[in-house]
C-alpha cells in the first residue's frame, strides 16, 4: 500500500508527514491523493475494502462531464473594482470582484500591521498588511479588508488557524472568528514551504476573500463541537504543489453534530480552483478527523484536476444523512466531476439537485447534468 499524507503533531505544531492510512495524533489530516480514489459499489468508481489510499488504477470509465470551448458568457461577471453583489454565484467571481481588489485595494497599498500574531479576543483588524501567520485561537476576532501575506513560515504550517495549543490534539477556539473582504496570499513563500499547508485551517466564517498562492485553500478541520463554519463568496485559485503534496481547493475533515445538532457547515457561492498537478480536487470531504454532517454546498463553481467533489467515509467515522449539494457547477480537467466512497453506509447525498457542468455560453451556466 502506498503512503498517504497526514498532518501530524510535532513540537506543538501541526506539520505534514507521510503515513499509512489509520489513526494518528489528532488532528491528523489525511490529504487527498493524486491517484483515482477507490470507492464503494454504490458509487461511480471502483470498489475497495481498505481505508482510502492512493491508487495506481486508472480513473473510472463512467462518462463524466467535460469542459467545453465556450462562447462568451451570457451573464458577465461584475466589473473589476466592484464587489460582487450579495448572492452572486461562484461562476461569476473573479480576482477583481472579490477580496481587496473589489474595494480598490491591494496588499501593497495597505500599511503594515504592527500587532502580534495571536490577537486577543475582541480584536478587529482592518485595512492592514500582515506579514506573519496568524493564530486566532482567542476567538471573537474579525479581520477585514486586510492582506495576510507572510514573508516566513515553517514548512507545512498554515497561514491562518484557529487552533490552540497542540499535544495529543489541538485545542479549538470557543468563540466565532470572521475573515472578510481580505486576501490570503502565499506568494512570498516557496512552493516547498506551502505545498502541504492551508491558507486557513480551523473553524470560522470566511466571506468574499481572495485566496491564492497556497498549497491548499480553505480547510475546515479541527472544527470542535459547537461553532458553525461558513465559506461564502470566496475565490480560491493559483494553488501550488511541491514534492508529494496532495492539494485541495477546500476540504472538510470533521464536523460532528452530536453535541449541537443545529450547527451548520456551508460552502455557498464560492469559486474554488485546484489545478496544481497534484490535485485531490476542488472540494474534498473526508471523515478522517471525525464524523461530518449538516453540510450544504450551494452555488459554487468547482474547477480543476482530480475530482471536483469527493465525499468519503472511513477511518471509523461516517458522514451523516444531512449532506446536501445544490445548484453547483463543475469544470473538470482531471478524472471527473464527483464521486462518493460510502464504506458500506448505503447512502450518498441526502440532496443532490441542479448540479451541472459549467457552460458560460448558456443561461445560469447550466451545461450537462452531473450525477453524484
N, C-alpha and C positions, 0 to 999 in steps of 0.2 A: 504494500500500500504506500502510495506517495504521501509525503507530509503536507499538512496544511499550515497556515499561519495563524498564530493566536497572539492576542495582546496579553502578555503575562506581566507579572509584577516583579520589579527588581529595584531594590533600594527605595521603596516607597513610590516609584514612578511607574506609569503604565508604558510598557515597551512591547515591541513586536518580536516574536521569536517563532521558529519553526517547531511544530509539534504534531504528533499523531492525533487524530480525532479522539476526543474524550474530555473529561472534566479536568481542568487545571485550576489554578488560583482564580478567584473572582475579583474583578471582572476579567474574563478571558475571551477576547473577541476573535472567533474563528473567521478569518476573511474568506471571501469567495474565491473560487479557483479559476484558472484560465482554461480549464477543460470543461466540456459539457457536463452539467450536473446529472447525477443519477437520480431517478425518480421512481415513485411507486407505480403500480399497474393502473392506478386511477388517473394518471396524468398523461401528458402528451409526449413524455420522454421515457427512456428505458428504465427498467426496474433494478433496484439494488437492495440487498438485505443489510448492508453495512451502514454505519453512520456516514453522513455526507463527506465526500472526499474528492480530490481531483481525479479525473478520469481521462484516459488516453483514447477512449472510444469516440467515434465520430458523433457529431451532433445528431439529434433525432431527425428522421426523414419526413416527419409530418410537415406539410407545407406551412410556411409561416409568411406573414405579410412582409412585403419587401418595399424598400424605398423606391420611389418613382422619380423620374425627372419631371419636375412640376412647373406649370406656368406660373406667372406672377400671382401672388396671394390675392384672394378675393377680399380678405379683411386685413388691411395693412396694420402693422404694429404702431402703437403710439410713437410720436416723434422723439428723437434723441433729445435729452434735456428736459423731458416732460415725464413726470411719474405716470406709470401705467394706472389707469383708473381702477378703483376697487372692483374686484370681481373679474379682472382681465384674466383669461385662461393662459396657461403656461405656454401655449404655442404662439402667443403674441409677445412674449417677453424677449428683450434684448439687453445687451450690456449698457445701452443708452437710456433705457426706461426703468431700470432697477438700480438699487444701491445709490452710491453717491452721485453718479452721473445724472440720474433723474432729477437731482436738485442743483445741477450746475456746479458740482463739487468734484474734487479728485483727491486722491491720497496726498499728492504733493502740495496741494493748495491749503491743507489743514495745518494748524500749529501743532507742535509736538506735545504729546501728553506727558505730564510730569508726575503723575501719581504712581502708586505701586502696582505690582502685577497681581495682587489679591485684594481687590477693592472691598471696603466694608459694606455691610448691609445698609441699604438705603441710598447707595451711591447712584447718581445719574451722571453718566459720562457722555458728553455731547460735543460734536464738532471738533474732534482732535485726531491726530495721527498717533497710533500706539505702536511702538516698535519693539514690544516684548510680547510673549504669550500671556494669557490671562487665565487665572483661576477664580471662578465666580461662585465658589462653594458657599460663601456667606449668604447668598440669596438676597432677594429683594433688591436686585440690581438691574438698571436699564442702561443699555448702550445704544446711542442713536447718532445718525449722521456722522459716523466715525470710521476710520480706517484702521484695521488691525493687520499690520504688516511687519512681522518680526524680522530683525536682522540676524538673530541667532536662535537656535532651537536644538535641543538634544534630539538625536536621531530617533524616530519613532514616537516622539512626544506630539501632543496635539496643540493647535494654536489657541483654542478657547475650550475650556472644560468647566463643568460644574461639579466635578469630582472633588471630594475632600481627601484627607489622609488615607493612604493605602497600606494595609498589611496583608491579611488573607483576602480582603476585598477592600474596595474603595468606598468611603462614605459618600452619601448622596445629599445634595443640598435640600434643605427643608422648606425653602421659600422660592417663589417664582423668579425667573430670570427672563429678561426680554432683550433681544438684539434686533434692531430695525433700521431700515434705510441706510445700511452701512456696507462696508466692503471688508471681506476677509481674504487676504492676498498672501500667497506663499511664494511669490516670485523672487523675493530676495534670498531665498533658501535654495540649496541644491536639490536636485531630484532625489539623490541618495538620502538626504535628510528627511524629506517629507513624503517619500513614496508610500510609506506604511503608516502615515499619520492622517488624522481627520482635521478638517478645518474647525469643526465643532464636535465635541463628544460630551454627552450627558443628557439633560432634560431641560427644555426651555421653550420659549416662544420665539421663533425666528421669522421675521416679516420683511419682505421686499429687499433682501440683501443680495449683493453680487459676490459670489464665492468662486475663486479661481486660483490656479497655480499650485494646488494641493495634490496630495495623493488620493485621498477620498474627501467627500464633501461633508454632508450632514449625517452624523452618527448618533442616533438615539439609542444609547446603551448606558447601562447603569442608571436606569430611569427611576429607581425607587418604587414605592408602592402607592403614592398619593397624587402626585402632580400630573397635570395634563402636559402633553407635548404637541406643539403646533409648528409646522413649517408652511408658510403661506407667501406666495408671490416672490419666491427666491429664484435666482438664476445661478446654477452650478455648472461650471464648464472649465475647459483648459486644464483638466487634471493631468497629473504626470506619474508615470511608472518608474520603477527602478529595481533592478535585480529581479528577485522572485516575488515582487509585490503582487497583491490581488486587490484591484481598485474598485470602489463603489462610489457612484454619484451620491447616493444616500442609502442608509441602512438602518434597520431596526433589529436589535438583538435581544431585547427583553422589554416587556411592558405588561407586567402582571396586574390583574384587576381584582384579585380576591379580597384585598383589604379595602378597596374603593371601587365598587362596580360602576360608578358613574364617571370615572376618569376616561379621557379620550386621547387618542393619538391621531393627528390629522396631517396629511400632506395635501394641500389644496392650491391649485393654480401655480405650480412651480414648473420651471423648465430645468431638467436635470440631464446633463450630457456626460456620459462616461466613455471616453474614446482615447484610452491610454495605450492600447495594445496588450495590456494585462488585465482585461476587464472582466469582473464578475457581472457588472451591469449597472444600469442607472439606478435601480431600486432593488435592494436585496433584503428580504425579510427572513430571518432565520432565528429559531428559538434556542440559540446557543446559551445565552445568559439567563434564560428563564422563560416562562410561559409568555405568550403575546396574545392580546385580544383587544377589542374595541378600536380597531384601526380602520380609518377611511382614507382612501386615495381618490381624489376628485379633481378633474380639470387640469391634470398635469400633462406635460409633454416629456416622455421618457425616450432618450436617444442614446445611440452609440453601440458599442460592442458587447460581447457576452449575450445574456438575455436582458432585455429592457426591464423585466419584472420577474423576480423569483420569490416564491413563498415556500419555505422549508420548515418542517417539523424535525425533531431529532434531539439527541443528547439528553434524553429523559424528560424533555419538555414538549409542549404542544402549543399550537395556535388554536384560538377559540372559535366559536361559532358566530362571531360578530366582526368578521373581516370583510371589508367592502371595497370594491374598485368600480367607480362610476365615471363615465364621460372623460376618459383619458385618451391620449394619443401616443402612438408608438412609432419610432423611427429606428428600426434595427439595421445595423451594419454588421451584426455578428450572427449568432445562432438563431435568433428569432425574438418574438415579442415577449412570450410569457411561458412559465412552467410552474408546476406545483409538485412538491415532494411531500406526500401526506403521512408517510411512515405508518401506514395502516389505520389512520384515523377514520378513513372512509368518507371524508368530506373535504371540499376545497373552500372556495369563497362563499360566504353567506349571500353576497350580492355581487354579481358581475354583469354590468349593463352599460350599453352605449360606449364601448371601447373600440377604437378604430385605429388603423394605420394612419399616420399623419399625411394628409394631402392638402397643401395650401391652395391648390387650384380649385377647390370646391368649398361650398358653404360649410362653416364650422370645422373645416379641415377633416371632414369625415371621409376617409378612404375606405379600404376593405375592412370589414368587421374582424375583430380579433377575439379569439377564444382563449379561455384561461389555460 
